[in-house]
Structure formats: structure tokens, C-alpha cells
Amino acid sequence: MAELKVTYSQQADAAYIYFEDPARAGAPGTAAKTYPCDPIAVDGMINLDFDKEGRVIGIEILDARSKFPSYLLDAAEHLDQG
């Protein structure tokens, strides 16, 4: 089974789930197309990122603390630590 990479920024309260090797897919914001889910329907902002072939390469979740269980965010790679 493939492992997914999850990153989290506590400062932005944003998480990113990579479905592809991050080195190959690029960082969040570098997708060929981003589809924002309806914020009213999901009570927040969730963005689907696609590559140039139309494959989903990742999901960005804003207001992540309210959308994910804490164990998942605690296990994520924390981007704010340095």
C-alpha cells in the first residue's frame, strides 16, 4: 500500500495531503489546476489539485483543526517547526 504524505502548518491551520511524490508533484499552489470545493457545502475550504493530465495530486484543507482528527495532524510533517 502506498503511503500518503501529510503536511500541516499550524500558523495557517492548513493541511495538505499528497497523492503523488511531493518532489514530482510540486508544492501546494503549483498544480496545473485547482478546484475549490463549495465552502458552504463543506463548512470550510477544501481545494483539489490536479496535474496537467487531469489526475488528482493532492488536497489542501484550510481550517484543518476543525476538519481532521488531532492524531492525524499531530502525525503530519509540521511546516512551522524549524
N, C-alpha and C positions, 0 to 999 in steps of 0.2 A: 504494500500500500504506500502510496506517495505521501510524504509529509508536506503539510502546508506551513508556510511561514506567516506569522502574525506579528506585526509591529504595532506599538502604541505610543502616542505622545500624550502624556498627562497634561501638559500645558495646553495643548489644543483639544484635549479629550477626543482624540481621533484615533481610530484603529484602521489598519489596512491588512487584508488577507490576500496573500499572493497565491495564485493558482499555477503560476509558472515561475521558473527560477528568476528571482529578482534581478540578477545580473543580466539575464537575457530579456526580461520584460521591461526593464527600466523602472524608475521610481514612480510612486504615485504622482499623477499630473503629467506623465509623459506618454500616456496611452494615445492611440490613434483616434479613439472616440470614447467619450464618457457619456453614459446615460444616467441622468439623475432620476431616482425613483420619486414618486409623488410624496412630498414631505407630509402632507395632511394624512394620506392613507397609511403611512408607516410611522407617524408621530415622530418624525426626525428626518435627517438627511442621509440617504444611502446612495452611493454612486457606483455604478457598474462600469468597469474599464475594459475596453476591447482593443485587441491588436488590429493591425491593418487587414488581416484575413477575416475579421469579424468574430474571433474567439474571445471569450471572457478570460481576462488575465488577472483580474483582481477586483476586490470590493473595498471601498472606503466607507467607513461608518463614522459619522460625526455624532457627538453626544454619546460616545461609546459606553460610558459607565452605566447609562440607562438602558443600553441595548444588549450588553454582554454580561454573562455571569462573571463575578470578580475573579474566579480561579483562572479563567481564560486570559483576562487582561494581565493578571499577575504573572502568568507564564509567558506572555508575549515579550518580544525584544523591546525594551524601553528606550526610545529615541532621545529622551531628555537627560538621561544619565551620561555623564562624561568624565 
